[in-house]
């Protein structure tokens, strides 16, 4: 690979990692908010299920 291609791949990897961390932070924030409010247990279960699905999708 040339120097430009290596730089492009590195930039894409860093960008994807940043987006993954950002999305995980948003999901964690949503779960924390839902835990502090008095939601029904089913809603909490649904949020956890969405978080697990998104986590596996990101990885």
Secondary structure by P-SEA (a helix, b strand, c coil): ccaaaaaaaaaaaaaaaaaaaaaaaaaaaaaaaaaaccccaaaaaaaaaaaaaaaaaac
